[in-house]
Amino acid sequence: MWQNWAGNQTSQIRPKRPITFEDLQQLIASAETLRPVGAGHSFTPLVPGAQHIIDLTALDLPAVTQIGGGRAWINANARLRDLSPALAEHGMAFRNLGDINVQTLAGAAATATHGTGRTLLCLSAEITAARLIGADGQTLTTDDIPLNMVQVSLGLLGILTEAQINVVPKYNLRRRVRLSDLQDSLERMHQHWDENRNFEFFYIPFTGKTVEIRHDITDAPETRAPRDLDMIAVKVLKLARNAGRLSPGLRRALLRLLTLAQSDEDYVGESWRVLCSDRHIRFKEMEYHLPPENARDVLSELIRRLERDHADIYFPIEVRQTAGDDACLSPFQGGPRVSVAIHTDAREGHLRYFEAMEPLFLQAGGRPHWGKLHSLTYSDLSRLYPDFDAFCALREKLDPKGKFLTPALARMFRP
């Protein structure tokens, strides 16, 4: 049996783990339908419904090869948390990362996973060449398929095995964390993105407070990593929510104590250690990428609706920004986007909250994160992406029998 990290997507199919390219090619060529799996950190139904599931983590490939000219060939099915120290051994690093790094490179790129930074690209846009196995079991490269089709593909064009990616000399980051008022964060967020390499903030529901996080490159020596209090904070937020069912005043008191206990943080460390955090509390997530000029109004209305109608929600709202690129399925195609993510406990219902907020994102021109929950189908997506039909035509040409389509993916990529 397979299930994703959040436990909301499952399959009774046991993953197969090919070791050699020949085994992988034979498996792909002979399967009626199949899907690759990485760390299972997507929340969308990318896997269930396939006849076969393949896990490529045992494939006999080195983590990193052929470094030079600011680029490196990388085993696409290695996890980011393993690739970062492997790159560091060669004096190199990813230019940017998200705050979770348990994903495989292939999974993160296929869904346009991103960090934050107004001038920083999502991970898939850093790919400069790729090798993959097509539906007929033959090797394909970006000499055969346009690069901007491959960079974000949800595994629909073939199974990604290796990727050449832009890298930079390894570097240290200074991380600063502080508590702020919501209105101040909303009014100054674009200024903060201009002034800092990385900037993001989290709104703590029902408090009027945000936690702002900044990262900037530094030559300062590394300092001792602070204790990770995120898990404790989320547990306190849940405790306050539960207490609020008995007494709204008790919830307010606990939230006030939590914000008073929030201390500023100032930490220097190697880039990937500073950018990435462990996430031990499991959740489900919806994230939409908005035109920057619409972000403030959407956030204000989102918070108003949350605090009016959804007293059961306690997970913070996350706000980031990513630079634009030209990948056909990239949510950032054509210009920068502000990403707004909402969450629920993995064991609790999400539909009421997510269904209430999704129209707000869509009315503002938002595009969904491919790995996070949304309700869109082909007719919706073809309006959001200028090159969507071109991608679908290439997918149909390379995989006319729909070998890499699950029922959910077919609803998105077939008219």
C-alpha positions as CSV (number, residue, x, y, z in Angstrom):
1,M,0.0,0.0,0.0
2,W,1.1,3.6,-0.7
3,Q,0.0,6.8,0.9
4,N,1.2,10.3,0.7
5,W,2.7,12.3,3.6
6,A,-0.6,13.8,4.7
7,G,-2.5,10.5,4.4
8,N,-5.2,12.0,2.2
9,Q,-4.1,10.1,-1.0
10,T,-3.8,6.3,-0.9
11,S,-3.3,3.4,-3.2
12,Q,-3.4,-0.4,-2.6
13,I,-0.6,-0.8,-5.2
14,R,2.8,-1.6,-3.7
15,P,5.5,0.6,-5.4
16,K,8.1,-1.1,-7.5
17,R,11.7,-0.1,-7.1
18,P,13.8,-0.6,-10.3
19,I,17.5,-0.6,-9.7
20,T,18.8,-0.4,-13.3
21,F,17.7,1.7,-16.3
22,E,16.9,-1.4,-18.2
23,D,14.5,-2.5,-15.5
24,L,12.9,0.9,-15.5
25,Q,12.5,1.1,-19.3
26,Q,11.0,-2.4,-19.4
27,L,8.6,-1.6,-16.6
28,I,7.4,1.7,-18.3
29,A,7.1,0.1,-21.7
30,S,5.0,-2.8,-20.5
31,A,2.7,-1.0,-18.1
32,E,-0.8,0.0,-19.1
33,T,-0.8,2.9,-16.6
34,L,1.8,4.0,-14.1
35,R,2.9,6.9,-12.0
36,P,6.2,7.7,-10.3
37,V,6.3,8.6,-6.6
38,G,8.8,10.6,-4.7
39,A,8.4,11.7,-1.1
40,G,4.6,11.8,-1.3
41,H,4.6,15.5,-0.3
42,S,1.9,16.5,-2.8
43,F,-1.7,16.6,-1.6
44,T,-3.3,16.3,-5.0
45,P,-4.4,12.9,-6.5
46,L,-1.4,12.5,-8.8
47,V,-0.9,8.8,-8.1
48,P,-4.2,6.9,-7.1
49,G,-5.7,5.1,-10.0
50,A,-2.5,3.9,-11.7
51,Q,-1.9,0.2,-12.4
52,H,1.7,0.5,-11.3
53,I,3.6,2.8,-9.0
54,I,7.3,3.2,-9.3
55,D,9.7,4.5,-6.7
56,L,13.1,5.5,-8.3
57,T,15.1,6.2,-5.2
58,A,16.9,2.9,-5.6
59,L,18.0,3.7,-9.2
60,D,21.7,3.3,-9.6
61,L,22.7,6.9,-10.1
62,P,25.2,9.2,-8.2
63,A,23.6,12.2,-6.5
64,V,25.6,14.8,-8.3
65,T,27.8,14.6,-11.5
66,Q,29.4,16.9,-14.1
67,I,29.6,20.1,-12.1
68,G,30.9,23.1,-14.0
69,G,30.0,26.5,-15.5
70,G,27.5,27.1,-12.7
71,R,25.5,24.0,-13.5
72,A,25.4,20.4,-12.2
73,W,23.8,17.2,-13.4
74,I,21.7,15.8,-10.6
75,N,19.9,12.5,-9.9
76,A,16.4,13.8,-10.2
77,N,15.0,11.2,-7.8
78,A,17.3,12.0,-4.9
79,R,15.8,14.1,-2.1
80,L,16.7,17.7,-1.8
81,R,17.8,17.2,1.8
82,D,20.5,14.8,0.5
83,L,21.4,16.8,-2.6
84,S,22.2,20.0,-0.6
85,P,25.1,18.4,1.3
86,A,26.2,16.5,-1.8
87,L,26.5,19.9,-3.7
88,A,28.2,21.4,-0.6
89,E,31.0,18.8,-0.9
90,H,31.7,20.4,-4.3
91,G,31.5,23.9,-2.9
92,M,28.1,24.5,-4.5
93,A,24.5,25.1,-3.5
94,F,20.9,25.5,-4.8
95,R,20.2,29.2,-5.4
96,N,17.0,28.9,-3.4
97,L,14.8,26.3,-1.6
98,G,11.5,26.1,0.0
99,D,11.0,25.6,3.7
100,I,10.5,21.8,3.3
101,N,13.3,19.8,1.6
102,V,12.2,16.1,2.0
103,Q,10.9,16.1,-1.6
104,T,12.8,14.6,-4.5
105,L,14.1,17.0,-7.1
106,A,11.8,15.4,-9.7
107,G,8.7,15.8,-7.5
108,A,9.5,19.4,-6.5
109,A,10.2,20.4,-10.1
110,A,7.2,18.7,-11.6
111,T,4.9,20.7,-9.3
112,A,6.8,24.0,-9.5
113,T,7.6,23.9,-5.8
114,H,9.2,27.2,-4.7
115,G,10.8,29.2,-1.9
116,T,10.4,33.0,-1.5
117,G,12.2,36.0,-2.9
118,R,11.0,38.6,-5.4
119,T,14.0,38.0,-7.8
120,L,14.4,34.2,-7.1
121,L,13.0,31.6,-9.4
122,C,11.1,28.4,-8.4
123,L,13.2,25.3,-8.5
124,S,11.9,24.0,-11.8
125,A,12.9,27.2,-13.6
126,E,16.5,26.5,-12.6
127,I,16.5,23.3,-14.7
128,T,18.5,23.9,-17.9
129,A,18.4,20.3,-19.4
130,A,16.9,17.0,-18.6
131,R,16.8,13.3,-19.4
132,L,13.6,11.2,-19.0
133,I,12.1,7.9,-20.0
134,G,9.0,8.2,-22.3
135,A,5.9,6.2,-22.5
136,D,7.5,3.7,-24.9
137,G,10.4,3.1,-22.6
138,Q,12.9,5.1,-24.7
139,T,15.1,7.9,-23.5
140,L,14.1,11.4,-24.2
141,T,16.0,14.6,-23.6
142,T,15.4,18.3,-23.8
143,D,16.9,18.1,-27.3
144,D,13.8,16.2,-28.2
145,I,11.2,18.1,-26.1
146,P,11.2,21.9,-25.4
147,L,12.8,22.7,-22.1
148,N,9.9,24.9,-21.0
149,M,7.5,22.0,-21.4
150,V,9.6,19.7,-19.3
151,Q,10.4,22.0,-16.4
152,V,6.9,21.7,-14.9
153,S,5.2,18.6,-16.2
154,L,3.6,16.6,-13.3
155,G,5.3,13.5,-14.8
156,L,3.0,13.6,-17.8
157,L,5.7,13.7,-20.5
158,G,7.9,10.9,-19.1
159,I,9.7,9.9,-16.0
160,L,12.5,12.3,-15.1
161,T,15.7,10.6,-14.3
162,E,18.4,13.3,-14.4
163,A,18.3,17.1,-14.5
164,Q,21.0,19.7,-15.2
165,I,20.3,22.6,-12.8
166,N,21.8,26.0,-12.1
167,V,23.9,26.1,-9.0
168,V,25.8,28.8,-7.1
169,P,28.9,28.8,-4.8
170,K,27.7,27.7,-1.4
171,Y,26.8,30.6,0.9
172,N,25.6,31.5,4.4
173,L,22.3,33.2,5.2
174,R,21.3,35.3,8.1
175,R,17.8,34.5,9.3
176,R,15.9,37.1,11.2
177,V,12.4,36.5,12.7
178,R,10.2,39.0,14.4
179,L,6.6,39.4,15.4
180,S,4.7,42.2,13.6
181,D,1.2,43.6,13.4
182,L,-0.9,42.3,10.5
183,Q,-1.6,45.7,9.0
184,D,2.0,46.6,9.1
185,S,2.9,43.4,7.2
186,L,0.2,43.9,4.6
187,E,1.2,47.5,4.0
188,R,4.9,46.9,3.8
189,M,5.2,43.4,2.4
190,H,6.3,44.6,-1.1
191,Q,8.9,46.9,0.5
192,H,10.2,44.0,2.5
193,W,10.5,41.8,-0.7
194,D,12.5,44.7,-2.3
195,E,14.8,45.1,0.7
196,N,15.5,41.4,1.5
197,R,16.8,38.5,-0.5
198,N,14.1,36.3,1.0
199,F,11.0,37.5,2.8
200,E,7.8,35.7,3.9
201,F,5.3,36.0,6.7
202,F,2.8,33.9,8.5
203,Y,-0.5,35.2,9.8
204,I,-1.6,33.7,13.1
205,P,-5.4,33.4,13.0
206,F,-7.4,35.4,15.5
207,T,-4.4,37.4,16.8
208,G,-3.9,40.3,14.4
209,K,-0.2,39.3,14.5
210,T,2.2,38.0,11.9
211,V,5.6,36.3,12.1
212,E,8.0,37.8,9.6
213,I,11.0,36.0,8.3
214,R,13.9,37.5,6.4
215,H,17.0,35.9,4.9
216,D,20.0,37.7,3.5
217,I,23.5,36.5,2.3
218,T,26.2,37.2,4.8
219,D,29.9,36.6,5.4
220,A,29.4,36.4,9.1
221,P,30.4,33.2,10.8
222,E,27.8,30.5,11.6
223,T,26.0,30.7,14.9
224,R,24.2,28.1,16.9
225,A,20.9,27.0,15.4
226,P,18.0,28.1,17.5
227,R,15.6,25.6,18.9
228,D,12.8,24.8,16.4
229,L,9.6,25.9,18.1
230,D,7.3,25.6,15.2
231,M,5.8,22.3,16.3
232,I,5.2,23.6,19.8
233,A,3.6,26.8,18.4
234,V,1.2,24.8,16.2
235,K,0.3,22.6,19.2
236,V,-0.5,25.6,21.3
237,L,-2.6,27.0,18.4
238,K,-4.6,23.8,18.4
239,L,-5.0,23.8,22.2
240,A,-6.2,27.4,22.0
241,R,-8.7,26.4,19.3
242,N,-10.0,23.5,21.4
243,A,-10.2,25.7,24.5
244,G,-12.2,28.3,22.5
245,R,-15.0,25.8,22.0
246,L,-15.6,26.1,25.8
247,S,-14.7,29.7,26.1
248,P,-13.8,32.3,23.4
249,G,-12.1,34.3,26.1
250,L,-9.8,31.4,27.0
251,R,-8.8,31.1,23.4
252,R,-7.9,34.8,23.2
253,A,-5.9,34.5,26.4
254,L,-3.9,31.5,25.2
255,L,-3.2,33.2,21.8
256,R,-2.1,36.3,23.7
257,L,0.4,34.2,25.7
258,L,1.7,32.6,22.5
259,T,2.4,35.9,20.9
260,L,4.0,37.3,24.0
261,A,6.2,34.2,24.1
262,Q,7.3,34.8,20.5
263,S,10.9,36.0,20.6
264,D,13.0,37.5,17.9
265,E,15.5,35.2,16.2
266,D,18.9,36.0,14.6
267,Y,20.7,33.1,13.2
268,V,23.5,32.5,10.6
269,G,24.1,29.2,8.9
270,E,24.7,27.4,5.6
271,S,21.9,28.3,3.2
272,W,20.0,25.1,3.0
273,R,20.1,24.6,6.8
274,V,18.7,28.1,7.3
275,L,16.0,27.9,4.6
276,C,14.6,24.5,5.4
277,S,12.7,23.2,8.4
278,D,11.4,19.9,9.6
279,R,7.6,19.6,9.6
280,H,6.4,17.0,12.1
281,I,2.8,18.0,12.3
282,R,0.9,16.8,9.3
283,F,-1.5,19.0,7.4
284,K,-3.4,19.4,4.2
285,E,-2.8,22.5,2.1
286,M,-4.2,24.7,-0.6
287,E,-2.0,27.4,-2.2
288,Y,-2.7,29.9,-5.0
289,H,-0.3,32.2,-6.7
290,L,-1.6,35.7,-7.2
291,P,-0.7,38.7,-9.2
292,P,1.3,40.9,-6.8
293,E,-1.1,43.9,-7.2
294,N,-4.0,41.8,-5.9
295,A,-2.3,40.1,-3.0
296,R,-3.1,42.6,-0.2
297,D,-6.8,42.8,-1.0
298,V,-7.1,39.0,-1.2
299,L,-5.3,38.5,2.1
300,S,-7.4,41.1,3.9
301,E,-10.6,39.4,2.6
302,L,-9.3,35.9,3.3
303,I,-8.6,36.8,6.9
304,R,-11.9,38.5,7.3
305,R,-13.8,35.4,6.1
306,L,-11.6,33.0,8.1
307,E,-12.2,34.8,11.4
308,R,-15.9,35.3,10.6
309,D,-16.8,31.8,9.4
310,H,-14.1,29.3,10.4
311,A,-13.4,29.3,14.1
312,D,-12.1,25.8,13.9
313,I,-9.0,26.8,11.8
314,Y,-5.8,27.3,13.7
315,F,-3.0,26.8,11.2
316,P,-1.3,30.0,10.1
317,I,-1.6,31.5,6.6
318,E,1.7,31.6,4.7
319,V,2.6,34.4,2.3
320,R,5.6,34.3,-0.1
321,Q,6.7,35.7,-3.5
322,T,8.5,34.1,-6.4
323,A,10.0,35.6,-9.6
324,G,8.4,35.0,-13.0
325,D,9.6,32.4,-15.6
326,D,8.5,31.0,-19.0
327,A,7.7,27.3,-18.3
328,C,4.4,26.4,-19.9
329,L,2.8,25.0,-16.7
330,S,4.6,27.2,-14.2
331,P,2.2,29.2,-12.0
332,F,4.9,32.0,-12.3
333,Q,4.8,32.1,-16.1
334,G,4.8,35.7,-17.3
335,G,5.8,37.4,-14.1
336,P,6.2,37.3,-10.3
337,R,3.4,35.9,-8.1
338,V,2.6,36.2,-4.5
339,S,1.7,32.8,-3.0
340,V,-0.9,32.4,-0.3
341,A,-1.2,29.0,1.4
342,I,-3.9,27.9,3.8
343,H,-3.8,24.7,5.8
344,T,-5.9,22.3,8.0
345,D,-4.9,19.5,10.3
346,A,-4.3,16.3,8.2
347,R,-6.9,14.5,10.3
348,E,-9.6,17.1,10.1
349,G,-11.9,18.1,7.3
350,H,-10.7,20.7,4.9
351,L,-13.5,21.0,2.3
352,R,-15.6,23.7,4.0
353,Y,-12.6,26.0,4.5
354,F,-10.9,25.4,1.1
355,E,-14.1,25.5,-0.9
356,A,-15.0,28.8,0.7
357,M,-11.6,30.4,-0.1
358,E,-10.9,29.0,-3.5
359,P,-13.3,31.4,-5.4
360,L,-11.6,34.3,-3.8
361,F,-8.2,33.2,-5.2
362,L,-9.7,32.6,-8.6
363,Q,-11.5,35.9,-8.8
364,A,-8.1,37.6,-8.3
365,G,-6.5,35.7,-11.2
366,G,-4.8,33.1,-9.0
367,R,-3.2,29.9,-10.3
368,P,-3.1,26.8,-8.1
369,H,0.1,25.1,-6.9
370,W,0.1,21.8,-8.8
371,G,0.9,19.8,-5.7
372,K,-1.7,21.3,-3.4
373,L,-5.4,20.8,-3.2
374,H,-7.6,22.6,-5.7
375,S,-10.8,21.8,-7.7
376,L,-9.9,22.9,-11.2
377,T,-10.4,21.0,-14.4
378,Y,-9.3,21.3,-18.0
379,S,-11.7,24.2,-18.8
380,D,-10.5,26.2,-15.9
381,L,-6.8,25.6,-16.4
382,S,-6.8,26.2,-20.1
383,R,-8.0,29.8,-19.3
384,L,-5.3,30.4,-16.7
385,Y,-2.3,29.3,-18.8
386,P,-1.6,30.8,-22.3
387,D,0.3,27.7,-23.4
388,F,-1.9,25.0,-21.7
389,D,-3.3,23.6,-25.0
390,A,0.2,23.4,-26.5
391,F,1.3,21.4,-23.5
392,C,-1.7,19.1,-23.7
393,A,-1.1,18.6,-27.4
394,L,2.6,17.5,-26.7
395,R,1.4,15.3,-23.9
396,E,-1.1,13.6,-26.2
397,K,1.6,13.1,-28.9
398,L,4.1,11.6,-26.5
399,D,1.6,9.5,-24.5
400,P,-1.4,8.9,-26.8
401,K,-2.7,6.0,-24.6
402,G,-2.6,8.1,-21.4
403,K,-0.1,5.8,-19.7
404,F,0.9,8.6,-17.2
405,L,-2.7,9.8,-16.6
406,T,-4.7,9.0,-13.5
407,P,-8.4,9.8,-13.5
408,A,-7.8,13.0,-11.7
409,L,-5.0,14.1,-14.1
410,A,-7.2,13.2,-17.1
411,R,-9.9,15.7,-15.8
412,M,-7.2,18.4,-15.8
413,F,-5.3,17.6,-19.0
414,R,-8.0,16.2,-21.4
415,P,-10.9,18.3,-22.7
